Amino acid sequence: MAVLDTRTRAPTFLDEVVADTPGDDPRLDLCIQCGTCGGSCPSAADMDHTPRQLFAMIAAGMRDEVLRSNSPWYCVSCYYCMVRCPQEIHITDIMYTLKRKAIAAGHYRKSSAADAPGFSETFIDFVENYGRSFELGLATRYHLRHHPVDAMRKASSLGLGLWRRGRMDLTPRRIKDLEGLKAILAKARELETSGGDQR
Amino acid sequence: MKAYSYYPGCSLEKNARSYHESLMAVARRLNLSFDEIDDWNCCGATEYIALSVMPAYALVARNLALAAPDNGDPVQLIAPCSACFLNLRKADEYLQRRPDMAQKVNVALAEGGLEYDPGSVKVRHLLEVIVRDVGFESIGAQVVDPLTGLRVAPYYGCLIVRPGFNGGFDDPEYPTTLDRLMGVLGADVVNYPVKAHCCGGHMTQISESIALELLRRLLKSANDAEADVIVTLCPMCQLNLDAYQDAVNRHFGTNFQIPILYFTQLMALAFGLSPEAAGIGQEFVDARPALARIGMESEEEKPAPRSRRRDKVALPMPAMPEEG
């Protein structure tokens, strides 16, 4: 996968991003700066940096600036950039890698998308504790924590509408083998942190 | 009877139950069975992989392990939600390409008494099964109430057509299978340019202004094409377009009133099932006026006989004598 032999030099930020991206080689080093990604991106106008800019910054080793950018958090996972990229770079997968690295570095708190990781964390907290997602709990807890002023309006306008139409559970659904799932996830977390190579 | 393994996903249990109910009704007519895998868990949506890699893959792999047959026979696992479909399919493909990752996932799965051999479960989206395995001809044979006169905008969203883990079943930029399916049901299929654009996914929660703009583009395009309904194949797309349509109207000063239905609901209606059996009436933007225009009246919606109001010259009603 590596373009450059990391045995003869210290790994760069680019090497690190490539190494932390699951699947086969994400081909990030092959970016030709054509800008097809940003031109295809539905939320590019609200991003601090287009994907093209972000990839140039990664290549230049601008770790802090990249991990402070709101761009990965505004990625909507539509995969338009990924199917259009002439170099077949796994752009969406790289955006997820940048999210994980931004959380690890604590930098996301400085971006204008500072609530986004909280949504993911709250969502996953319910999954880890019940095995299924739980919309009412997610909306209530996430909005109370991140938008305390109008939490009730945000959570209740949608929640009431769903509930009235019989589309919302008031209590979470729990899988039968919750202990088994928790044991699997605990082991997976251990493997993630012990391996160094997160792939 | 053709049998498939079925992964409903969290949404179809409640918020998208009209999708599940209409699918089951349609499956009976098409002689298909969808057998829910026992004790499945959430696929992690687009959230887990933003936090960690191994737990996200282990979470998905537990479902694949539960779906895998003991005897090693190939099994097909059907997901009706685009996000579940992509997570299950992508994890399986990436684990096949990365034996080192698959080995670690199996170390984790062993803690729950499970194991998974990547590639042993073939994950497919429901639409592909309906279109490819059943086929337009067999579907057409079931149509007794064609949707003649109903202008339908087929909406694909993202994850069934991109990034391309669907076995090439449809085009990533300009898909057409849902268009053809709607045509077979007798609907007037409208062509609009954003049918595979994004609904915003979880952005309605994280950054509402971005999500509302993406939703506005979809609604405006379908509205310009004079669509009576938008038909979808994903619970996230349905929820965003339906439950946030009012928010779009308030934010942009628009007045869109486009019902958002699942393709299985329109199949059920065309197969002659009642609107109730097709799960009509659970949407925020009521689909019944649009359906009434093509003569599909809901039982509940027929005007109730007016209650008789007593006039002043009517005879007095008997009254119970006062006690004591």
Interface residues (C-beta under 8 A of the other chain):
Chain A: D20 P22 G23 D24 P42 S43 D46 W73 Y74 V76 S77 C78 Y79 Y80 M82 V83 T92 Y96 K99 R100 I103 A113 D115 A116 P117 F119 S120 E121 F123 I124 V127 G131 R132 S133 E135 A139 Y142 L158 G161 L162 R165 G166 R167 M168 D169 R173 I175 K176 D177 G180 L181 A183 I184 L185 A186 K187 A188 R189 L191 E192 G195 Q198 R199
Chain B: C10 E13 K14 N15 A16 R17 D39 W40 N41 C42 G44 A45 T46 E47 Y48 I49 A50 L51 S52 V53 M54 P55 Y57 A58 L59 R62 E93 Y94 R97 R98 D100 M101 K104 V105 V107 A108 L109 A110 E111 G112 G113 L114 C158 L159 R162 P163 G164 P172 E173 H197 C198 G200 G201 H202 M203 Q205 I206 S207 I210 L214 A243 G281 Q282 E283 F284
